[in-house]
């Protein structure tokens, strides 16, 4: 059945590729075959890799690049230097105020070295430059052509410092992410050989066939479908099967179809539970046999099923047949078909990190944007949808599930450290600014888009975005164009101002004054970023009515979000006009209060000037 699924997904990839090419869209494709042996005493490993690379681009390629992530975990590396120079270093990577990387010994560092490399049987020239391998090919790869790259490599797993590593603070032996020589992405912008300094990733869609040989006492979990469960056991085997092993090691054989990464983790004390969803994937849970965490990890399992159902309903059906939640790493980090999370948390925190990382299975591991350039597309969208999910499955019933994201955004604005979201992830001056820009401001992008086009249209946009761009590499314009198609509005202004500038939203009620037996209201635009406005008017008799002022450059209107209240749609407001006047058909003494944006989903940086109240 797993092989059939692989065939179907490969066929789907081919169909999507052909369809995409008809629209001048293309993406590269890779097929990895790897055989790796791990020495669990020295934490050193050796491997072979066969990589079949398909060049779907219109360009001939004479050079390729690989990522060698583990080389970052060495004293004096770019990651180490950035850690020592940034104003607010990641506490996980520091000890006694100093870089943990800087103090690593030869036996504790990480490394990943390619020892030999051929192209279609011919030796090629290659050079290692930090975390990047630069390869000059023996023969250029023609547009539409394929080539086979075969290598031998060796590595050493670093002490657990960031994402990957050995012997984490919770005692997990091996958290194997970013562990293999990974081909760099080549797309319409060219190559992306981004050095590993601190941030996120970009990968080529493809298929992985991976064999891992290590001590037989270790249980392995992570990406892919296990092909030999009755040979390795450890909770994978068919019930009633007796596992007979010879020697001191086991070889685990995994296949991961149509993904752009492969992670695994291993520990001799892992407990392994499974939960088969009735109409969904098999959920796997790997966690330490620690009495202090077992109860929470058992309670986590039905919540994981709830989250899987929520995301499949509200984004799109999860496309794989398994998902693994694995204790490891240094916090929470998403990978193909799986996640690494730390396990020694209270139950609420454990659910929260699981929900966030699972949401990345859609926003990054199916909708695979370039995280280094557009990190807000995955971190922000994940924060948005996971906030909705937690509110539902944890019965939080929050009036505004995104309140924390708005608070984070306002703190960033007030800090003076904000950069445009178009800033490369490695170029932020502080981790503070990067984190809020990616997570909080990214989440507000979607919640505020719902304010602009309507909440129903927002959720429809998310589902259409998934359907149109799954298993591809979407860019910011793809998101906003999807919203335009769903809403019928013009929204390029929103993408430009919110993500490519640090313009802020600030509207105010400038004056409310009598105009005969009516009332004249004057509004002012103080910030540079334009928005449409919802205005709630409360009468002295307790009546409530709303007024809607479309933004002219939207060339459209949203439906009334307050169905129980009468709405009056006023003339649109051209952005260049600093003020706007309208008349209320009621005397001034009948106006008790007025507020701009009662939903508080518009990220207005000064709420104090949004409210008018009559004198008592």
VEXRO-366266 format. One line per 8 residues: number of its first residue (from 1); their letters; for each residue x, y, z of C-alpha. Coordinates in steps of 0.001 Angstrom, whole numbers, plus 500000, padded with zeros to 6 digits. Layout:
NUM	A	X:Y:Z  ...;
This chain:
1	XXXXXXXX	500000:500000:500000  502889:502369:500787  504460:501682:497390  501110:502364:495727  500903:505674:497585  504407:506514:496393  503411:505774:492795  500298:507931:493078;
9	XXXXXXXX	502199:510853:494591  504961:510647:491987  502298:510595:489252  500578:513572:490888  503883:515445:490956  504388:514819:487245  500871:516015:486416  501308:519129:488542;
17	XXXXXXXX	504673:519767:486926  503233:519557:483416  500277:521755:484333  502584:524261:485959  504883:524351:482937  501913:525239:480753  501664:528430:482827  505424:529094:482550;
25	XXXXXXXX	505870:527764:486069  508498:525117:486678  510255:523516:489604  513172:521149:489929  512870:517521:491035  515200:515193:492942  515306:511518:493884  517537:510669:496842;
33	XXXXXXXX	518769:507184:497674  520896:507076:500829  522504:504349:502904  523869:505533:506249  525623:503850:509182  525655:505568:512584  528104:504789:515387  526113:505636:518530;
41	XXXXXXXX	529266:505704:520681  531212:508282:518693  528178:509957:517078  529965:509733:513757  528322:508401:510621  529183:507499:507068  526934:507332:504073  526438:507024:500370;
49	XXXXXXXX	524048:509158:498395  522713:508731:494874  520906:511818:493671  519000:511884:490385  518483:515557:489528  515888:516623:486960  516413:520073:485486  512932:521371:484670;
57	XXXXXXXX	514249:524925:484318  514741:526651:480960  518447:527035:481813  521510:524886:481299  523237:524292:484640  527013:523955:484839  527249:524213:488629  525243:522916:491598;
65	XXXXXXXX	525353:523602:495336  524755:521427:498407  523980:522439:501976  526269:520979:504664  524390:522224:507711  526378:520497:510443  529490:522526:509579  527740:525446:511313;
73	XXXXXXXX	528388:523836:514696  532086:524624:514846  533942:527418:516665  534439:530347:514319  531637:529373:511926  529269:531989:510513  526606:530773:512934  529028:531140:515837;
81	XXXXXXXX	530107:534629:514767  526530:535794:514297  525599:534360:517684  528422:536330:519302  527644:539602:517525  523835:539859:517509  522341:542089:520204  519966:539480:521620;
89	XXXXXXXX	521372:535980:521061  519212:532866:521337  519395:531719:524966  519358:528061:523891  522699:528632:522197  524309:530487:525102  525797:529428:528419  527067:531838:531062;
97	XXXXXXXX	526731:534637:528550  528947:532929:525974  528399:531044:522730  528022:527303:523281  529360:526722:519774  532603:528541:520591  533376:526116:523404  532824:522867:521472;
105	XXXXXXXX	535735:520426:521449  536782:518338:518436  534660:515425:519653  531633:517692:520256  531526:519752:517072  529376:518942:514111  530676:518373:510631  529508:517056:507287;
113	XXXXXXXX	532127:516383:504621  531817:514999:501116  534643:512578:500416  533936:511696:496794  531491:512913:494156  530813:511837:490591  528399:512905:487889  527180:510085:485674;
121	XXXXXXXX	530334:508186:486618  532737:511088:486012  534646:512783:488828  533694:516420:489414  535452:519342:491051  534031:520472:494368  535024:522730:497227  533594:523111:500726;
129	XXXXXXXX	532877:526691:501774  531479:526633:505309  527998:525156:505153  527913:525146:501335  529505:522693:498875  530221:524267:495478  530274:521735:492630  531496:522397:489089;
137	XXXXXXXX	529879:519739:486948  531759:517580:484463  528904:518041:481984  526271:520799:482088  522710:519647:482740  520607:520645:479765  517162:522166:480178  514810:519219:480570;
145	XXXXXXXX	517724:516881:481228  518675:514579:484087  521926:513711:485748  522998:511306:488497  525261:512563:491272  526792:509903:493537  528787:510656:496651  530251:509260:499804;
153	XXXXXXXX	530123:511438:502886  530922:511412:506574  529542:513386:509459  529641:513966:513177  526530:514877:515133  527151:517999:517243  526058:518435:520803  522432:519574:520785;
161	XXXXXXXX	522614:523346:520419  520109:524359:517743  517462:522098:516160  519760:519137:515446  522232:517322:517642  522996:514639:520181  522281:514282:523880  519717:517034:524285;
169	XXXXXXXX	518985:518555:527666  516065:516133:527923  518385:513215:527225  517356:512393:523645  520309:510689:521981  519896:511703:518329  517860:514514:516770  518858:514104:513127;
177	XXXXXXXX	517649:517096:511154  519669:518873:508451  521963:515852:508619  522678:514912:504980  524236:516756:502004  521133:518500:500639  520976:519880:497120  520236:523603:497016;
185	XXXXXXXX	517094:524962:495391  517237:526478:491906  514157:528403:490809  513129:531416:488739  515376:533563:490934  518395:531297:490417  520314:529276:493012  519675:529651:496754;
193	XXXXXXXX	522904:528479:498436  522097:530319:501667  524722:529728:504391  523301:528210:507566  523550:531038:510073  520430:530741:512195  517186:530751:510297  514973:528790:507963;
201	XXXXXXXX	515217:526636:504855  514329:526063:501209  514370:522671:499503  513731:520823:496266  510646:518635:495919  511475:514962:495501  511437:511401:496781  513641:509909:499506;
209	XXXXXXXX	514700:506281:499899  516783:506063:503083  518419:503169:504929  519726:503812:508441  521900:501300:510269  522519:501752:513983  522530:499988:517345  519558:497628:517600;
217	XXXXXXXX	518494:498991:520999  517533:502333:519423  514004:503142:518253  513811:505385:515167  511019:507769:514183  510619:510658:511792  509879:511239:508112  508709:508562:505711;
225	XXXXXXXX	507044:505174:505680  508965:502303:507258  509392:499550:504656  510588:496726:506924  508557:496925:510167  508694:493206:510847  512485:493250:510635  513067:496065:513121;
233	XXXXXXXX	510119:495860:515536  510150:498618:518177  506387:499050:517951  506171:499061:514157  505714:495333:513671  502456:493528:512953  500885:492457:516281  501953:488942:517175;
241	XXXXXXXX	505112:489055:515073  508273:487805:516733  511266:489904:515777  514520:488011:515397  517657:490092:515028  521220:489032:514387  524216:491070:515378  524315:494380:517204;
249	XXXXXXXX	522658:496602:514630  519407:497003:512717  518837:498617:509345  515748:500791:509094  514409:501393:505592  512225:504476:505049  510571:505871:501926  509283:509468:501891;
257	XXXXXXXX	507521:510441:498641  507014:513973:497399  508702:515887:500222  511537:518400:500384  513298:517223:503537  513930:514114:505643  514346:514022:509435  514863:511164:511864;
265	XXXXXXXX	515456:510805:515583  516563:507842:517662  516880:506906:521311  517154:503608:523232  514484:504746:525722  511793:505864:523309  508273:504672:523924  506374:504319:520639;
273	XXXXXXXX	502604:504724:520470  500371:504812:517398  496902:506179:516800  495115:505220:513589  492623:507866:512562  489427:506502:511059  489612:508768:508014  493122:510108:508283;
281	XXXXXXXX	496766:509153:508724  498423:506940:511306  499804:509137:514082  503085:508052:515682  504389:509296:519036  507972:508815:520234  508887:510016:523713  511260:509138:526535;
289	XXXXXXXX	510282:506543:529101  510195:509208:531798  507435:508933:534444  507228:512734:534663  506122:513155:531038  504279:509951:530124  500837:511105:531279  501024:514306:529231;
297	XXXXXXXX	502195:512436:526137  499279:510017:526457  496835:512941:526774  498513:514624:523799  497495:511881:521390  493753:512573:521013  494524:516302:520812  496879:515539:517920;
305	XXXXXXXX	494010:513815:516134  491775:516830:516819  494396:519153:515344  494837:516956:512269  491083:517091:511628  490950:520861:512158  493730:521621:509695  492483:519154:507085;
313	XXXXXXXX	489054:520776:507241  490153:524408:507236  493193:524289:504926  493036:521087:502907  493295:517334:503361  496601:516147:504823  498198:514363:501855  500302:511686:503547;
321	XXXXXXXX	499427:508465:505370  501438:509117:508520  502538:511886:510853  505040:511557:513710  505403:513637:516873  508908:513014:518189  510533:514180:521395  513832:515822:520520;
329	XXXXXXXX	515446:519001:519323  515538:522172:521397  511979:523507:521242  509792:522761:518273  510725:522371:514615  508725:521076:511682  509895:518511:509149  508379:516428:506392;
337	XXXXXXXX	505625:514184:507797  506898:514804:511337  508090:517217:513996  510669:517398:516759  509419:518929:520014  510760:519063:523535  508663:516920:525834  509206:518196:529354;
345	XXXXXXXX	506379:520742:529243  503085:521263:531014  500144:519883:529058  498970:523201:527618  502438:524011:526333  502845:520511:524895  499598:520835:522937  500534:524327:521821;
353	XXXXXXXX	503903:523351:520361  502425:520238:518732  499651:522281:517093  502048:524902:515786  504516:522409:514343  501777:520259:512821  500321:523329:511110  503658:523648:509334;
361	XXXXXXXX	502815:520404:507550  500582:522641:505428  502381:525990:505568  505858:524926:504497  505797:521184:503965  503028:521269:501357  503050:524983:500529  506826:525226:500300;
369	XXXXXXXX	507714:528895:500151  511283:530131:500455  511520:530559:504227  514759:532522:504092  513154:535267:502010  509491:535030:503016  509523:533492:506494  506269:535286:507388;
377	XXXXXXXX	504425:533130:504848  505019:529963:506822  505596:531143:510398  502886:533793:510268  500277:531683:508502  501059:528809:510855  500627:531104:513860  497288:532316:512475;
385	XXXXXXXX	495787:528880:511815  497222:527293:514967  495696:530098:517058  492300:529217:515612  492960:525516:516166  494002:525886:519814  491005:528072:520516  488737:525276:519307;
393	XXXXXXXX	490377:522049:520474  491364:523451:523881  487931:525091:524402  489530:528500:524856  486629:530282:523111  488661:533442:522707  486845:536449:521270  490024:537337:519401;
401	XXXXXXXX	492376:534323:519122  494995:536586:517503  495219:539084:520360  498752:537985:521218  499917:538470:517631  498561:542037:517576  500269:542831:520882  503531:541503:519476;
409	XXXXXXXX	503182:543634:516360  502483:546798:518363  505523:546100:520538  507649:545799:517393  506377:549093:516010  507066:550867:519295  510553:549367:519560  511872:551196:516513;
417	XXXXXXXX	513525:547950:515345  511002:546967:512676  512232:546100:509190  510076:545339:506136  508980:541702:505940  510804:541510:502621  514056:541544:504634  516059:538329:504327;
425	XXXXXXXX	515697:536280:507500  519422:536476:508284  519552:540269:507923  517443:541278:510910  519336:543322:513482  517768:541439:516391  516119:538089:517012  513298:540074:518629;
433	XXXXXXXX	512497:541902:515386  512803:538773:513289  510552:536707:515552  507730:539230:515770  507929:540100:512072  507768:536440:511061  505279:535091:513606  503138:537963:514900;
441	XXXXXXXX	503077:540364:511962  502765:537370:509623  499688:536180:511508  498194:539672:511481  498620:539710:507696  495957:536996:507441  493664:538098:510264  493671:541654:508923;
449	XXXXXXXX	493061:540345:505401  489896:538829:506866  488949:542302:508095  489418:543655:504562  487652:540987:502494  485479:539261:505145  486142:536229:507317  484331:533763:505050;
457	XXXXXXXX	486293:534998:502056  489524:534696:504046  488939:531024:504842  487934:530413:501238  491177:532090:500178  493231:529812:502430  491586:526685:501020  492012:527849:497415;
465	XXXXXXXX	495630:528820:498067  496261:525278:499300  494502:523670:496350  496283:525815:493774  499796:525747:495182  500247:522470:497105  503508:520696:496287  504859:523899:494748;
473	XXXXXXXX	506918:526905:495819  504442:529797:496212  505580:533401:496574  503793:536326:498285  502068:537424:495098  500406:534003:494844  498688:534577:498191  497336:538009:497362;
481	XXXXXXXX	496278:537041:493842  494332:534136:495326  492593:536553:497688  491781:538828:494743  490201:535966:492819  488087:534953:495801  487040:538454:496877  486832:540250:493545;
489	XXXXXXXX	488865:543106:495052  492202:544632:494090  494638:543943:496928  498143:544590:495648  498326:547705:497822  497884:545558:500921  500742:543202:500053  503001:546162:499218;
497	XXXXXXXX	502390:548285:502314  502233:545489:504878  505156:543342:503730  507496:545634:501780  507402:548763:503937  507105:549634:507615  504161:551957:506963  501670:551885:509818;
505	XXXXXXXX	497894:552157:510096  496556:555019:512173  493077:556428:511636  491387:558778:514054  488074:560505:514756  489134:564103:514321  485857:565784:515202  482165:565104:515804;
513	XXXXXXXX	480024:568254:515634  476485:569424:515120  475299:570193:511605  471779:571500:512166  469687:568545:513269  472342:566167:511972  475924:565332:512934  479086:565854:510889;
521	XXXXXXXX	481914:563386:511484  485472:564117:510319  487974:561281:510195  491699:561601:509563  494323:559267:508159  497473:559769:510217  499485:556693:509214  500778:556089:505694;
529	XXXXXXXX	499078:552731:505177  495545:552849:503731  492636:550731:504923  488861:550496:504530  486959:551395:507678  484113:549897:509702  482549:552405:512116  480097:551573:514885;
537	XXXXXXXX	477759:554311:516093  475913:553885:519404  472882:556087:519967  471780:557627:523252  468828:555228:523136  471191:552227:522954  470710:551651:519230  473684:550443:517179;
545	XXXXXXXX	474366:551011:513492  477475:550586:511371  478993:552570:508541  481384:551178:505973  483915:553288:504078  485541:551284:501260  489069:552138:500198  488914:553419:496639;
553	XXXXXXXX	491934:551414:495412  490190:548148:496452  487526:548666:493744  485175:546465:495720  483313:546034:498990  483099:543324:501603  479830:541944:502862  478407:543245:506127;
561	XXXXXXXX	480326:541482:508932  477664:542510:511484  474595:540793:510110  472376:541793:513044  473143:545500:512594  472060:547866:509860  474988:548957:507694  475264:552079:505559;
569	XXXXXXXX	477912:551993:502835  479426:555436:502295  481462:556802:499404  484945:555312:499120  487959:557103:500577  490868:557804:498190  494152:557218:500022  495701:560610:499139;
577	XXXXXXXX	492964:562491:500977  494110:563014:504609  490579:563600:505918  487096:562279:505218  483702:563701:506188  480282:562119:506414  476921:563016:507896  474926:561063:510465;
585	XXXXXXXX	471183:561468:510104  470783:562130:513820  471382:565132:516049  474630:565374:517971  472923:564871:521338  471654:561493:520096  475198:560203:519485  476466:558463:522588;
593	XXXXXXXX	479627:556859:521193  481483:555995:518038  484368:553603:517367  486530:552827:514351  486842:549048:513809  484885:547451:516660  486396:544062:515679  489913:545307:516513;
601	XXXXXXXX	491222:543238:513597  492637:546319:511884  496143:546816:513277  495726:550493:514096  498751:551486:516165  496841:554103:518217  493460:552944:519437  492937:555987:521653;
609	XXXXXXXX	491923:558218:518738  489528:555584:517382  486847:556306:519985  484430:559171:520491  482213:559424:523564  479720:562189:524260  479921:564121:527476  477639:562570:530121;
